[in-house]
Amino acid sequence: MSKKKFLLDSLLNIVGTAIPIIVIQLFTLPIIGDLGGKQYGLIVTLISLFTIISFPFGNVLNNVRLLLDKEYNDQGYSGDFNILLFSSLLVSTILIIIGTIYYEDQFSILNIFFIVLISSLNLLREYLVVSFRIQLNYKLILMNNFVLSLGYVIGTFLFKVTGMWQLIFVIGYGLSLLFIIKNSTLLKEPFAKTPTFKSTTYKSIVLLCSSLLKNILSYADKLLLFPLLGPTAVSIYYTSTIIGKIMSMAVTPINGVILSYISKMEKITLKTFIYIILISSGVGAIGYIFSIIANPIVLNFLYQSWADESMKYIYITSATAIADMIITVINPFILKFNNINWQILINGTNIVVYVISTFLLFRHYGLMGFCIGIFISSVYQMILMIGIFIFSYKRDPILESKE
């Protein structure tokens, strides 16, 4: 692996991912926030809903395809993934319909249609973009995210005219998907099974269960706070996490680059793993300080109506974001060099810790207790993942790929 190319690809992926995040967090959502705390809280909850469902389905197929691409090519197989893609769209559509009906105050066919459309577009683009990762072509990924950001901007202006916030994501995801399809051949693969279909499906299901658990934890805060404290509390909480989330989401691309490169590796040593953790922790410490300094400025500028309330929680929500950032960097190594069933244990036990800690602390300390419970859950997951890698290393001093 060329260190120079790895760093360049990481930089391209960070920049590419940061652009749409900045557009959404610092341009689009503040404009939606003009609707008021109650309506803003509902919209943030619905965004969390379609993200929590569409992202795992698309991203899991993306990662499985990336990890197994060499195996399929070596054996001359073509197929399986379009069947899994169709099945994912079907299941996610059912879940989205149920979730939208639950959170919407009034039953609306039009609203359900838009949320299903947004979810489907996002699922498709999350999977199909793997064609760029397989090629290690991060210039195309950067260009795709420029197109996505342009779609967000166009959609935001249309929202100002029509009042339909869904257009932001329909246009953003739609333009991005068209760009990916134009530069990918994955949809042209046969809608057929290969001899490895059962094995691929099993790995996809295991990772999907793990990813759903992980994403439930990532977005459960908004989904749980909505029925517990109402949409205004969601607005206050979400606003307190903005800078931390931007930093955490900006680091997520490194996860993708790491997985793209280590998909071609066969072994790794403990020294390399510890070095990566130390670097991530150092970056996280700097990011935490930056978050504490930047939050008052950003929140008072973008969300004056409830910035003071949100400021009460930035110390703990920023710490949670940093822990999540380190987890993001560690996870590709657990995925590549440890048995895939560890993913269920990690996210399954973490959801138990999450539920117990958030609800117990929420009962005694309200929203602050809820935030502390989420932090405890993230720290638990980080320690568990490091422990699993060290445990596996002691059994096998030079870890080999577990594909």
Kinemage of the C-alpha trace (Angstrom):
@kinemage 1
@onewidth
@group {chain A} dominant
@subgroup {mainchain}
@vectorlist {calphas} color= white
{ca met a 1} P 0.000 0.000 0.000
{ca ser a 2} L 1.374 3.441 -0.955
{ca lys a 3} L 1.157 5.747 2.074
{ca lys a 4} L 1.063 8.780 -0.199
{ca lys a 5} L -1.880 7.423 -2.208
{ca phe a 6} L -3.677 6.320 0.969
{ca leu a 7} L -3.353 9.826 2.456
{ca leu a 8} L -4.454 11.441 -0.817
{ca asp a 9} L -7.473 9.142 -1.106
{ca ser a 10} L -8.352 9.811 2.548
{ca leu a 11} L -8.136 13.567 1.934
{ca leu a 12} L -10.284 13.338 -1.214
{ca asn a 13} L -12.867 11.240 0.633
{ca ile a 14} L -12.927 13.553 3.654
{ca val a 15} L -13.363 16.646 1.476
{ca gly a 16} L -15.977 14.897 -0.658
{ca thr a 17} L -17.976 13.764 2.358
{ca ala a 18} L -17.583 17.046 4.247
{ca ile a 19} L -19.111 19.151 1.457
{ca pro a 20} L -22.664 17.682 1.556
{ca ile a 21} L -22.498 17.495 5.366
{ca ile a 22} L -21.654 21.188 5.598
{ca val a 23} L -24.375 22.077 3.086
{ca ile a 24} L -27.005 20.118 5.039
{ca gln a 25} L -25.913 21.083 8.563
{ca leu a 26} L -24.946 24.717 8.061
{ca phe a 27} L -27.160 25.784 5.141
{ca thr a 28} L -30.211 23.556 4.634
{ca leu a 29} L -31.215 22.567 8.175
{ca pro a 30} L -30.969 26.118 9.590
{ca ile a 31} L -33.362 27.237 6.810
{ca ile a 32} L -35.738 24.409 7.755
{ca gly a 33} L -35.313 25.563 11.371
{ca asp a 34} L -37.145 28.778 10.462
{ca leu a 35} L -40.335 26.675 10.550
{ca gly a 36} L -40.034 26.609 14.352
{ca gly a 37} L -38.880 24.106 16.969
{ca lys a 38} L -41.884 21.785 16.732
{ca gln a 39} L -41.912 21.367 12.936
{ca tyr a 40} L -38.112 21.238 12.790
{ca gly a 41} L -38.064 18.441 15.379
{ca leu a 42} L -40.556 16.381 13.350
{ca ile a 43} L -38.544 16.822 10.132
{ca val a 44} L -35.274 15.853 11.875
{ca thr a 45} L -37.040 12.753 13.223
{ca leu a 46} L -38.263 11.752 9.749
{ca ile a 47} L -34.765 12.329 8.311
{ca ser a 48} L -33.441 10.020 11.023
{ca leu a 49} L -36.115 7.462 10.106
{ca phe a 50} L -35.271 7.146 6.414
{ca thr a 51} L -31.529 7.268 7.179
{ca ile a 52} L -31.711 4.559 9.841
{ca ile a 53} L -33.372 2.220 7.321
{ca ser a 54} L -31.904 3.084 3.916
{ca phe a 55} L -28.266 3.506 4.932
{ca pro a 56} L -27.762 0.058 6.557
{ca phe a 57} L -29.341 -1.831 3.638
{ca gly a 58} L -27.303 0.020 1.004
{ca asn a 59} L -24.060 0.257 2.973
{ca val a 60} L -24.045 -3.429 3.945
{ca leu a 61} L -24.348 -4.503 0.299
{ca asn a 62} L -21.603 -1.978 -0.465
{ca asn a 63} L -19.215 -3.466 2.113
{ca val a 64} L -20.009 -7.102 1.297
{ca arg a 65} L -19.492 -6.435 -2.401
{ca leu a 66} L -16.193 -4.712 -1.656
{ca leu a 67} L -14.924 -7.523 0.579
{ca leu a 68} L -15.997 -10.314 -1.802
{ca asp a 69} L -15.202 -8.644 -5.122
{ca lys a 70} L -11.822 -10.386 -5.448
{ca glu a 71} L -13.393 -13.767 -4.681
{ca tyr a 72} L -16.114 -13.259 -7.321
{ca asn a 73} L -13.579 -12.140 -9.929
{ca asp a 74} L -11.199 -15.029 -9.188
{ca gln a 75} L -14.023 -17.539 -9.656
{ca gly a 76} L -15.528 -15.743 -12.647
{ca tyr a 77} L -18.929 -15.245 -10.990
{ca ser a 78} L -21.383 -12.454 -11.806
{ca gly a 79} L -24.736 -12.099 -10.057
{ca asp a 80} L -26.335 -12.328 -6.576
{ca phe a 81} L -26.103 -8.645 -5.696
{ca asn a 82} L -28.972 -7.335 -7.820
{ca ile a 83} L -31.222 -9.973 -6.221
{ca leu a 84} L -30.080 -8.819 -2.774
{ca leu a 85} L -30.541 -5.181 -3.851
{ca phe a 86} L -34.146 -5.798 -4.952
{ca ser a 87} L -34.900 -7.661 -1.704
{ca ser a 88} L -33.406 -4.797 0.313
{ca leu a 89} L -35.577 -2.234 -1.479
{ca leu a 90} L -38.691 -4.297 -0.788
{ca val a 91} L -38.024 -4.805 2.931
{ca ser a 92} L -36.908 -1.205 3.510
{ca thr a 93} L -40.052 0.116 1.796
{ca ile a 94} L -42.284 -1.831 4.187
{ca leu a 95} L -40.340 -0.566 7.215
{ca ile a 96} L -40.397 3.028 5.965
{ca ile a 97} L -44.181 2.977 5.456
{ca ile a 98} L -44.757 1.683 9.003
{ca gly a 99} L -42.341 4.223 10.523
{ca thr a 100} L -43.750 7.210 8.631
{ca ile a 101} L -47.315 6.382 9.666
{ca tyr a 102} L -46.156 6.172 13.315
{ca tyr a 103} L -44.391 9.552 13.433
{ca glu a 104} L -46.677 11.639 11.194
{ca asp a 105} L -49.485 13.467 13.005
{ca gln a 106} L -51.835 12.896 10.077
{ca phe a 107} L -51.955 10.034 7.588
{ca ser a 108} L -50.788 11.319 4.203
{ca ile a 109} L -50.253 9.197 1.095
{ca leu a 110} L -48.115 11.973 -0.425
{ca asn a 111} L -45.792 12.156 2.587
{ca ile a 112} L -45.420 8.376 2.685
{ca phe a 113} L -44.645 8.339 -1.052
{ca phe a 114} L -41.922 10.960 -0.659
{ca ile a 115} L -40.256 9.244 2.328
{ca val a 116} L -40.297 5.881 0.496
{ca leu a 117} L -38.850 7.548 -2.625
{ca ile a 118} L -36.097 9.276 -0.637
{ca ser a 119} L -35.218 6.060 1.185
{ca ser a 120} L -35.077 4.039 -2.055
{ca leu a 121} L -32.893 6.606 -3.831
{ca asn a 122} L -30.483 6.680 -0.892
{ca leu a 123} L -30.330 2.875 -0.622
{ca leu a 124} L -29.511 2.558 -4.328
{ca arg a 125} L -26.780 5.195 -4.275
{ca glu a 126} L -25.232 3.813 -1.064
{ca tyr a 127} L -24.777 0.424 -2.745
{ca leu a 128} L -23.868 1.462 -6.290
{ca val a 129} L -21.116 3.858 -5.191
{ca val a 130} L -19.095 0.747 -4.258
{ca ser a 131} L -18.042 0.594 -7.923
{ca phe a 132} L -15.851 3.667 -7.253
{ca arg a 133} L -14.446 2.118 -4.048
{ca ile a 134} L -13.538 -1.127 -5.842
{ca gln a 135} L -11.534 0.912 -8.356
{ca leu a 136} L -10.059 3.038 -5.529
{ca asn a 137} L -11.294 5.982 -7.612
{ca tyr a 138} L -11.828 8.653 -4.976
{ca lys a 139} L -11.889 11.425 -7.584
{ca leu a 140} L -15.238 10.052 -8.806
{ca ile a 141} L -16.444 9.846 -5.198
{ca leu a 142} L -15.482 13.515 -4.754
{ca met a 143} L -17.325 14.463 -7.950
{ca asn a 144} L -20.381 12.471 -6.840
{ca asn a 145} L -20.512 14.367 -3.564
{ca phe a 146} L -20.263 17.673 -5.422
{ca val a 147} L -23.305 16.597 -7.450
{ca leu a 148} L -25.098 15.549 -4.240
{ca ser a 149} L -24.347 18.933 -2.642
{ca leu a 150} L -25.557 20.796 -5.728
{ca gly a 151} L -28.796 18.803 -5.522
{ca tyr a 152} L -29.197 19.774 -1.856
{ca val a 153} L -28.758 23.464 -2.709
{ca ile a 154} L -31.263 23.306 -5.597
{ca gly a 155} L -33.699 21.370 -3.397
{ca thr a 156} L -33.342 23.914 -0.584
{ca phe a 157} L -34.286 26.791 -2.874
{ca leu a 158} L -37.268 24.765 -4.146
{ca phe a 159} L -38.245 24.157 -0.511
{ca lys a 160} L -38.260 27.915 0.064
{ca val a 161} L -40.656 28.268 -2.891
{ca thr a 162} L -42.927 25.242 -2.353
{ca gly a 163} L -42.608 24.518 1.384
{ca met a 164} L -41.899 20.841 0.566
{ca trp a 165} L -38.717 19.872 2.475
{ca gln a 166} L -38.714 16.401 0.883
{ca leu a 167} L -37.574 17.953 -2.435
{ca ile a 168} L -34.190 18.664 -0.847
{ca phe a 169} L -33.405 14.965 -0.590
{ca val a 170} L -35.267 13.812 -3.700
{ca ile a 171} L -33.200 16.133 -5.882
{ca gly a 172} L -29.951 15.601 -3.956
{ca tyr a 173} L -30.133 11.805 -3.935
{ca gly a 174} L -31.643 11.701 -7.420
{ca leu a 175} L -28.841 13.671 -9.097
{ca ser a 176} L -26.226 11.695 -7.173
{ca leu a 177} L -27.779 8.397 -8.266
{ca leu a 178} L -27.858 9.471 -11.921
{ca phe a 179} L -24.155 10.375 -11.741
{ca ile a 180} L -23.263 7.011 -10.193
{ca ile a 181} L -25.317 5.006 -12.711
{ca lys a 182} L -23.662 6.881 -15.577
{ca asn a 183} L -20.222 5.829 -14.273
{ca ser a 184} L -21.047 2.305 -13.061
{ca thr a 185} L -22.005 -1.023 -14.614
{ca leu a 186} L -23.294 -2.776 -11.489
{ca leu a 187} L -26.968 -2.581 -12.483
{ca lys a 188} L -26.103 -4.316 -15.756
{ca glu a 189} L -25.040 -7.473 -13.928
{ca pro a 190} L -27.382 -10.476 -14.344
{ca phe a 191} L -30.350 -10.857 -12.000
{ca ala a 192} L -29.207 -14.395 -11.205
{ca lys a 193} L -27.778 -16.566 -8.432
{ca thr a 194} L -24.214 -17.880 -8.377
{ca pro a 195} L -22.870 -20.878 -6.386
{ca thr a 196} L -21.829 -18.456 -3.610
{ca phe a 197} L -25.302 -16.911 -3.234
{ca lys a 198} L -26.071 -18.593 0.112
{ca ser a 199} L -22.714 -17.602 1.608
{ca thr a 200} L -23.032 -14.013 0.358
{ca thr a 201} L -26.619 -13.774 1.610
{ca tyr a 202} L -25.610 -15.063 5.056
{ca lys a 203} L -22.813 -12.504 5.362
{ca ser a 204} L -25.180 -9.776 4.172
{ca ile a 205} L -27.852 -10.727 6.725
{ca val a 206} L -25.359 -10.865 9.604
{ca leu a 207} L -23.904 -7.484 8.661
{ca leu a 208} L -27.384 -6.046 8.076
{ca cys a 209} L -28.531 -7.070 11.565
{ca ser a 210} L -25.349 -5.589 13.002
{ca ser a 211} L -25.649 -2.411 10.927
{ca leu a 212} L -29.319 -1.936 11.816
{ca leu a 213} L -28.453 -2.251 15.506
{ca lys a 214} L -25.610 0.227 15.045
{ca asn a 215} L -27.760 2.726 13.146
{ca ile a 216} L -30.624 2.345 15.597
{ca leu a 217} L -28.152 3.493 18.251
{ca ser a 218} L -26.885 6.321 16.039
{ca tyr a 219} L -30.355 7.734 15.403
{ca ala a 220} L -32.342 6.358 18.332
{ca asp a 221} L -31.716 9.556 20.269
{ca lys a 222} L -34.046 11.545 17.984
{ca leu a 223} L -36.506 8.673 17.506
{ca leu a 224} L -36.788 8.097 21.270
{ca leu a 225} L -36.814 11.749 22.355
{ca phe a 226} L -39.696 12.539 19.995
{ca pro a 227} L -42.265 10.417 21.910
{ca leu a 228} L -40.598 11.038 25.310
{ca leu a 229} L -40.244 14.843 25.284
{ca gly a 230} L -41.701 16.018 21.983
{ca pro a 231} L -40.291 17.660 18.837
{ca thr a 232} L -38.939 20.764 20.602
{ca ala a 233} L -36.628 18.615 22.766
{ca val a 234} L -35.425 16.897 19.579
{ca ser a 235} L -34.551 20.340 18.158
{ca ile a 236} L -32.604 21.341 21.287
{ca tyr a 237} L -30.737 18.036 21.492
{ca tyr a 238} L -29.961 17.789 17.780
{ca thr a 239} L -28.646 21.346 17.693
{ca ser a 240} L -26.230 20.572 20.566
{ca thr a 241} L -24.719 17.732 18.518
{ca ile a 242} L -24.160 19.591 15.231
{ca ile a 243} L -20.411 20.354 15.429
{ca gly a 244} L -19.637 16.959 16.951
{ca lys a 245} L -21.624 15.204 14.244
{ca ile a 246} L -19.931 17.159 11.472
{ca met a 247} L -16.526 16.057 12.802
{ca ser a 248} L -17.618 12.466 13.325
{ca met a 249} L -19.241 12.232 9.881
{ca ala a 250} L -16.203 13.844 8.269
{ca val a 251} L -14.032 11.041 9.676
{ca thr a 252} L -16.411 8.340 8.386
{ca pro a 253} L -14.821 8.520 4.895
{ca ile a 254} L -11.546 7.306 6.418
{ca asn a 255} L -13.472 4.156 7.375
{ca gly a 256} L -14.358 3.658 3.721
{ca val a 257} L -10.802 4.246 2.525
{ca ile a 258} L -9.378 1.911 5.191
{ca leu a 259} L -11.827 -0.844 4.268
{ca ser a 260} L -11.129 -0.360 0.557
{ca tyr a 261} L -7.405 -0.794 1.124
{ca ile a 262} L -7.463 -3.555 3.755
{ca ser a 263} L -9.877 -5.534 1.547
{ca lys a 264} L -6.710 -6.218 -0.440
{ca met a 265} L -4.607 -7.052 2.677
{ca glu a 266} L -4.212 -10.515 4.157
{ca lys a 267} L -2.564 -9.800 7.546
{ca ile a 268} L -2.167 -7.106 10.210
{ca thr a 269} L -0.122 -6.782 13.419
{ca leu a 270} L -1.117 -5.462 16.857
{ca lys a 271} L 1.488 -2.695 16.575
{ca thr a 272} L -0.260 -1.285 13.498
{ca phe a 273} L -3.659 -1.446 15.208
{ca ile a 274} L -2.425 0.350 18.357
{ca tyr a 275} L -0.720 3.009 16.229
{ca ile a 276} L -4.024 3.721 14.463
{ca ile a 277} L -5.878 3.990 17.801
{ca leu a 278} L -3.299 6.462 19.164
{ca ile a 279} L -3.488 8.632 16.046
{ca ser a 280} L -7.314 8.566 16.168
{ca ser a 281} L -7.312 9.500 19.871
{ca gly a 282} L -4.971 12.430 19.233
{ca val a 283} L -7.146 13.713 16.403
{ca gly a 284} L -10.195 13.197 18.617
{ca ala a 285} L -8.721 15.270 21.462
{ca ile a 286} L -8.011 18.153 19.091
{ca gly a 287} L -11.500 17.798 17.625
{ca tyr a 288} L -13.087 17.950 21.094
{ca ile a 289} L -11.346 21.209 21.945
{ca phe a 290} L -12.350 22.656 18.571
{ca ser a 291} L -15.960 21.579 19.120
{ca ile a 292} L -16.193 23.266 22.536
{ca ile a 293} L -14.784 26.512 21.111
{ca ala a 294} L -16.819 26.503 17.873
{ca asn a 295} L -20.202 25.432 19.243
{ca pro a 296} L -21.228 28.742 20.919
{ca ile a 297} L -20.382 30.703 17.773
{ca val a 298} L -22.154 28.372 15.359
{ca leu a 299} L -25.263 27.734 17.477
{ca asn a 300} L -25.879 31.390 18.297
{ca phe a 301} L -25.557 32.248 14.613
{ca leu a 302} L -27.727 29.461 13.167
{ca tyr a 303} L -30.248 28.615 15.917
{ca gln a 304} L -30.743 31.685 18.071
{ca ser a 305} L -34.178 30.575 19.270
{ca trp a 306} L -32.898 27.600 21.286
{ca ala a 307} L -29.080 27.965 21.241
{ca asp a 308} L -28.854 28.716 24.985
{ca glu a 309} L -30.705 25.489 25.851
{ca ser a 310} L -28.555 23.463 23.477
{ca met a 311} L -25.311 24.863 24.945
{ca lys a 312} L -25.985 23.014 28.220
{ca tyr a 313} L -25.281 19.686 26.528
{ca ile a 314} L -22.339 20.347 24.181
{ca tyr a 315} L -19.622 19.000 26.508
{ca ile a 316} L -21.151 15.552 26.741
{ca thr a 317} L -22.523 15.362 23.180
{ca ser a 318} L -19.135 16.401 21.753
{ca ala a 319} L -17.392 13.716 23.832
{ca thr a 320} L -19.837 11.131 22.466
{ca ala a 321} L -19.080 12.246 18.895
{ca ile a 322} L -15.329 11.789 19.486
{ca ala a 323} L -15.850 8.282 20.895
{ca asp a 324} L -17.981 7.457 17.835
{ca met a 325} L -15.218 8.800 15.592
{ca ile a 326} L -12.678 6.394 17.103
{ca ile a 327} L -15.175 3.524 16.753
{ca thr a 328} L -15.570 4.420 13.062
{ca val a 329} L -11.828 4.056 12.505
{ca ile a 330} L -11.537 0.776 14.456
{ca asn a 331} L -14.520 -1.005 12.878
{ca pro a 332} L -12.981 -1.853 9.460
{ca phe a 333} L -10.246 -3.863 11.203
{ca ile a 334} L -12.780 -5.800 13.287
{ca leu a 335} L -14.809 -6.424 10.135
{ca lys a 336} L -11.869 -7.622 8.050
{ca phe a 337} L -9.727 -9.583 10.502
{ca asn a 338} L -12.245 -11.059 12.970
{ca asn a 339} L -15.142 -13.474 12.621
{ca ile a 340} L -18.171 -11.694 11.171
{ca asn a 341} L -20.353 -12.908 14.065
{ca trp a 342} L -18.503 -10.504 16.394
{ca gln a 343} L -20.515 -7.714 14.749
{ca ile a 344} L -23.736 -9.066 16.268
{ca leu a 345} L -22.171 -9.332 19.741
{ca ile a 346} L -20.722 -5.821 19.574
{ca asn a 347} L -23.900 -4.077 18.467
{ca gly a 348} L -26.316 -6.419 20.259
{ca thr a 349} L -24.755 -5.927 23.701
{ca asn a 350} L -24.263 -2.239 23.002
{ca ile a 351} L -27.966 -1.709 22.380
{ca val a 352} L -28.665 -3.312 25.787
{ca val a 353} L -26.190 -0.933 27.466
{ca tyr a 354} L -27.706 1.968 25.510
{ca val a 355} L -31.296 1.240 26.533
{ca ile a 356} L -30.483 0.622 30.205
{ca ser a 357} L -28.164 3.622 30.657
{ca thr a 358} L -30.281 6.159 28.734
{ca phe a 359} L -33.603 5.241 30.332
{ca leu a 360} L -32.254 4.985 33.885
{ca leu a 361} L -30.382 8.281 33.672
{ca phe a 362} L -33.247 9.955 31.792
{ca arg a 363} L -35.635 9.138 34.649
{ca his a 364} L -33.383 10.874 37.167
{ca tyr a 365} L -31.703 13.653 35.178
{ca gly a 366} L -33.919 14.282 32.151
{ca leu a 367} L -32.311 15.215 28.833
{ca met a 368} L -28.842 15.567 30.420
{ca gly a 369} L -29.113 12.026 31.795
{ca phe a 370} L -30.155 10.814 28.352
{ca cys a 371} L -27.013 12.391 26.839
{ca ile a 372} L -24.767 10.826 29.497
{ca gly a 373} L -26.352 7.420 28.842
{ca ile a 374} L -25.481 7.695 25.123
{ca phe a 375} L -21.881 8.588 26.039
{ca ile a 376} L -21.606 5.529 28.304
{ca ser a 377} L -22.876 3.339 25.482
{ca ser a 378} L -20.302 4.711 23.008
{ca val a 379} L -17.401 4.251 25.436
{ca tyr a 380} L -18.548 0.681 26.134
{ca gln a 381} L -18.581 -0.127 22.407
{ca met a 382} L -15.130 1.384 21.860
{ca ile a 383} L -13.572 -0.594 24.736
{ca leu a 384} L -15.303 -3.812 23.633
{ca met a 385} L -14.025 -3.495 20.048
{ca ile a 386} L -10.444 -2.882 21.173
{ca gly a 387} L -10.747 -5.839 23.568
{ca ile a 388} L -12.007 -8.142 20.804
{ca phe a 389} L -9.090 -7.265 18.543
{ca ile a 390} L -6.519 -7.827 21.324
{ca phe a 391} L -8.217 -11.104 22.339
{ca ser a 392} L -8.105 -12.329 18.747
{ca tyr a 393} L -4.494 -11.207 18.389
{ca lys a 394} L -3.381 -13.211 21.428
{ca arg a 395} L -4.874 -16.297 19.811
{ca asp a 396} L -3.217 -15.467 16.473
{ca pro a 397} L -0.273 -12.985 16.782
{ca ile a 398} L -0.524 -12.092 13.059
{ca leu a 399} L -4.189 -11.741 12.275
{ca glu a 400} L -5.278 -13.070 8.909
{ca ser a 401} L -8.312 -12.114 6.874
{ca lys a 402} L -11.523 -13.842 8.033
{ca glu a 403} L -13.448 -13.496 4.782
